Amino acid sequence: MQPRRSADARSLARQCWQRWDRAFTLVELLVVVAVIGILASMLLPALSRAKQQGQSASCLSNLKQLQLCWQLYAGDYGGVLVPNNYVDFGANVTTGPSWCAGDARTDASFSNIIQGLLFPYNRSVGIYHCPADISTITDASGRPLPQLRVRSYNMSQSVTGTGWMSPDMGGQPLDQIIPVFEKESQITKPPPAGLFVFIDENEGTMQDDQFGFPAKGSPEGSFYGYWFDMPANRHLQGANFSFADGHVEHWSWKVPKNYYGNWPQYVPSVELPDYQRVGAVIRQTFN
């Protein structure tokens, strides 16, 4: 029987050696780890880009719905455009019935959205916030709070922009300082397909309910070349817009849109193509 046990032992040793021979060596394990690392470095940017594209698509959907609300309101009021009447110049705040009032920096509830004139046409508060906007509200003294803002979008002053300018800018009614459209039938220069209504605004300048831009053919013309309000930079260095004819667009920027806290912010020459592109979809003259 002893020879049989010896043969069994040799067979078991042979099997163990074969198993050991099939196991990964340290070098092979390091190669596998390196390959996984390379694949991860290749896939993560693609996944991040896909996420941003998904957020941009959701943002465009929000703007499409807001634009439809804007059109429905005009349809109900004989072509008269919804008021855009909340402007904030620091200590000088003017407000009245408007598509949406409030200060996006400090609004901790949806009350100003719910009281807005467009809310009855779509009672979802979610369409007022861009999913890529991670900016948070502040308290009255400017200290940041953890709560996300409730609103990311503004309406161009070109469409029924009203209110009063601050005393240091003449203290006049806004619609006498800048050229605005008050009825759908007036929208000719630029035409509806070339006039933006809602914009995905930069979190640095987001405040009242109006997106301001110095029109060349107005008393504000001396400020042409400065950002009053700035488009967002959230979507792969781009922003989203809705237009008066109902369509929406994503625009990519040649230069990142970073707000540095100096109002109005000077536009360097390298950024002028982006600036002029925005100016082209805003009413520039009273004629």
C-alpha positions in Angstrom: 0.0 0.0 0.0 3.0 2.4 0.6 3.8 2.8 -3.1 0.1 3.8 -3.7 0.3 6.5 -1.0 3.5 7.8 -2.6 1.9 8.0 -6.0 -1.1 9.9 -4.5 1.3 12.4 -2.9 3.1 12.9 -6.1 -0.2 13.5 -8.0 -1.4 16.0 -5.4 1.9 17.9 -5.6 1.7 17.9 -9.3 -1.8 19.4 -9.2 -0.7 22.1 -6.7 2.2 23.0 -8.9 -0.1 23.3 -11.9 -2.4 25.5 -10.0 0.4 27.7 -8.8 1.8 27.8 -12.3 -1.5 29.2 -13.6 -1.7 32.0 -11.0 -0.8 35.6 -11.8 2.7 36.7 -11.1 3.3 40.1 -9.4 4.4 41.6 -12.7 1.2 40.4 -14.4 -0.9 41.8 -11.6 0.8 45.2 -12.0 0.2 45.1 -15.7 -3.5 44.4 -15.1 -3.7 47.3 -12.6 -2.0 49.6 -15.1 -4.4 48.6 -17.9 -7.4 49.3 -15.6 -5.9 52.7 -14.7 -5.5 53.6 -18.4 -9.0 52.5 -19.2 -10.4 54.5 -16.3 -8.5 57.6 -17.4 -10.0 57.2 -20.9 -13.5 56.5 -19.8 -14.0 59.0 -17.0 -13.7 62.1 -19.2 -16.2 60.5 -21.6 -18.6 59.7 -18.8 -18.2 63.3 -17.5 -18.9 64.7 -20.9 -21.9 62.4 -21.3 -23.3 63.6 -17.9 -22.8 67.3 -18.9 -24.5 66.6 -22.3 -27.4 65.1 -20.4 -27.7 68.1 -18.1 -27.6 70.4 -21.1 -30.4 68.5 -22.7 -32.5 68.8 -19.5 -31.7 72.5 -19.4 -32.8 73.0 -23.0 -36.1 71.1 -22.1 -36.6 73.6 -19.2 -36.1 76.5 -21.5 -38.4 75.0 -24.1 -41.2 74.8 -21.5 -40.6 78.3 -20.2 -40.7 79.6 -23.8 -44.0 77.8 -24.4 -45.4 79.5 -21.3 -44.2 82.9 -22.7 -46.0 82.2 -26.0 -49.2 81.0 -24.3 -49.4 84.2 -22.2 -49.0 86.4 -25.3 -51.8 84.3 -26.9 -54.1 84.9 -24.0 -53.4 88.7 -23.9 -53.8 89.6 -27.6 -50.1 89.4 -28.4 -49.0 91.5 -25.4 -45.8 90.1 -23.9 -45.6 89.0 -20.3 -44.2 91.8 -18.0 -40.5 91.6 -17.2 -40.6 93.9 -14.3 -38.2 93.2 -11.5 -34.8 95.0 -11.6 -32.3 95.2 -8.8 -29.7 98.0 -8.6 -28.5 97.2 -5.1 -30.4 99.5 -2.7 -32.7 100.6 -5.6 -35.2 97.7 -6.3 -38.2 98.2 -8.6 -40.8 95.6 -9.0 -44.3 95.0 -10.2 -46.3 92.2 -11.9 -43.7 90.1 -13.7 -43.0 86.7 -15.1 -41.0 86.1 -12.0 -39.8 88.3 -9.2 -37.3 87.9 -6.4 -33.5 87.7 -6.0 -32.0 84.4 -7.1 -29.1 84.8 -4.7 -31.2 84.8 -1.6 -34.6 83.2 -2.5 -34.9 80.2 -0.2 -38.4 79.2 -1.3 -40.4 79.0 -4.6 -42.8 81.7 -3.6 -41.6 84.3 -6.1 -41.8 81.7 -8.9 -45.3 80.6 -7.9 -46.5 84.2 -7.8 -45.0 84.9 -11.3 -47.3 85.4 -14.2 -46.0 82.4 -16.1 -46.5 79.9 -13.4 -50.1 79.1 -14.2 -49.1 77.9 -17.6 -46.7 75.2 -16.1 -46.9 74.6 -12.4 -43.5 72.8 -12.2 -41.0 74.8 -10.2 -38.3 72.5 -11.5 -38.2 74.1 -15.0 -36.8 77.3 -13.5 -33.6 75.6 -12.4 -30.7 74.3 -14.6 -29.6 70.8 -13.4 -26.0 71.8 -13.9 -26.3 74.9 -11.7 -24.7 74.0 -8.3 -24.6 77.5 -7.0 -26.2 78.0 -3.6 -28.2 80.8 -2.0 -26.8 83.2 0.5 -28.2 84.9 3.6 -28.9 88.6 3.7 -25.3 89.4 4.6 -23.9 87.4 1.7 -22.8 84.3 3.6 -23.2 81.1 1.6 -25.8 78.6 2.6 -25.9 74.9 1.5 -29.3 75.1 -0.3 -29.2 75.2 -4.1 -30.8 78.2 -5.8 -34.3 77.9 -7.0 -33.8 79.7 -10.3 -31.1 79.7 -13.0 -32.8 81.5 -15.9 -33.4 85.1 -16.8 -35.4 86.9 -19.4 -33.8 89.4 -21.9 -34.5 93.0 -21.2 -35.4 93.2 -25.0 -38.8 91.7 -24.2 -40.9 94.1 -22.0 -37.9 95.0 -19.8 -39.4 97.5 -17.4 -38.5 99.1 -14.0 -36.5 102.1 -13.1 -32.8 102.7 -13.6 -30.7 103.6 -10.5 -30.2 107.3 -9.7 -26.6 107.1 -10.8 -27.7 105.9 -14.2 -30.3 108.6 -14.7 -33.2 107.3 -12.6 -35.4 107.0 -15.7 -37.9 104.2 -16.7 -35.9 101.3 -18.1 -38.0 101.0 -21.2 -37.0 104.6 -22.1 -33.3 103.8 -21.7 -33.2 100.6 -23.7 -35.1 99.4 -26.7 -37.7 96.8 -25.8 -40.5 94.9 -27.5 -44.0 95.0 -25.9 -46.0 93.0 -28.4 -45.3 89.9 -30.6 -46.1 91.9 -33.7 -43.3 94.4 -32.9 -40.6 91.7 -33.1 -39.0 92.4 -36.4 -35.3 93.5 -35.8 -34.2 90.9 -35.0 -36.9 88.6 -36.1 -38.5 86.1 -33.7 -36.1 83.3 -34.7 -33.2 85.7 -33.9 -34.4 87.2 -30.7 -33.6 85.3 -27.5 -36.1 85.4 -24.6 -34.7 83.2 -21.9 -31.1 82.5 -21.1 -29.2 80.2 -18.9 -27.4 82.9 -16.9 -24.0 82.8 -15.2 -24.3 82.2 -11.5 -22.0 85.1 -10.8 -24.4 87.7 -12.3 -27.7 86.0 -11.6 -29.8 88.2 -9.5 -33.1 89.9 -10.5 -35.3 88.6 -13.4 -33.7 90.5 -16.3 -30.7 89.8 -18.5 -29.3 93.2 -19.3 -27.0 94.0 -22.2 -25.9 97.5 -23.3 -27.6 98.3 -26.6 -25.5 100.3 -29.0 -28.4 102.5 -30.2 -29.5 103.5 -26.7 -28.2 105.8 -23.9 -26.5 102.7 -22.5 -24.4 102.5 -25.7 -21.4 104.0 -23.9 -21.2 100.7 -21.9 -21.0 98.6 -25.0 -18.0 96.3 -24.5 -19.0 95.4 -20.9 -21.0 92.6 -19.5 -24.0 93.8 -17.5 -25.1 90.2 -17.1 -23.2 87.2 -18.3 -24.3 83.9 -20.0 -23.6 80.6 -18.2 -20.5 78.5 -18.7 -21.9 75.3 -17.3 -22.5 73.2 -20.3 -19.1 72.2 -21.8 -18.1 75.9 -21.8 -21.5 77.0 -23.2 -25.0 78.2 -22.4 -28.5 77.6 -23.5 -31.1 80.0 -25.0 -34.7 80.0 -26.0 -36.0 82.2 -28.9 -39.2 84.1 -29.6 -40.3 81.7 -32.3 -40.2 78.8 -29.8 -36.9 77.1 -30.6 -34.0 76.5 -28.2 -30.3 76.5 -28.9 -27.0 75.5 -27.2 -24.1 77.9 -27.8 -20.4 77.1 -27.2 -18.1 79.9 -26.2 -14.6 80.7 -27.6 -13.6 82.0 -24.2 -14.9 80.7 -20.8 -17.5 82.9 -19.1 -16.0 83.7 -15.7 -17.4 86.5 -13.6 -14.8 88.2 -11.4 -17.1 90.4 -9.3 -16.4 93.7 -11.0 -19.7 95.1 -12.4 -19.9 95.9 -15.2 -17.2 93.5 -16.4 -14.9 94.6 -19.3 -14.9 92.3 -22.3 -11.3 91.7 -23.6 -10.7 91.5 -27.4 -10.4 87.7 -27.3 -13.9 87.5 -25.9 -15.5 90.0 -28.3 -16.8 87.3 -30.8 -18.9 85.8 -28.0 -20.1 89.2 -26.8 -21.1 90.3 -30.2 -22.9 87.1 -30.8 -25.1 87.7 -27.8 -25.6 91.3 -28.8 -26.9 90.2 -32.2 -29.9 88.4 -30.6 -30.9 91.4 -28.5 -32.8 94.5 -29.7 -30.2 97.2 -30.4 -32.1 100.2 -31.6 -35.5 101.9 -30.9 -36.3 101.9 -34.7 
